[in-house]
């Protein structure tokens, strides 16, 4: 096997490895975007639930005030 053939094989292997790395990188980017989208969706749900909890707390406080008023 000549030095030129060895060099060509190395170059071809590097090319194949490079394509595999590019493909893996693209896949990781997609996964990262999906994770980011999923995180903002979760943040939105959490914020909605917090608002609902605050509303429920306000309703409870209102009911407690009414009960106290009736008991006075």
Protein Blocks (a to p, Z undefined) as FASTA:
>chain_A
ZZklmmmmmmmmmmmmmmmmmmmmmmmmmmmmmmmmmmmmmmmmmmmmmmmmmmmmmmmm
mmmmmmmmmmZZ
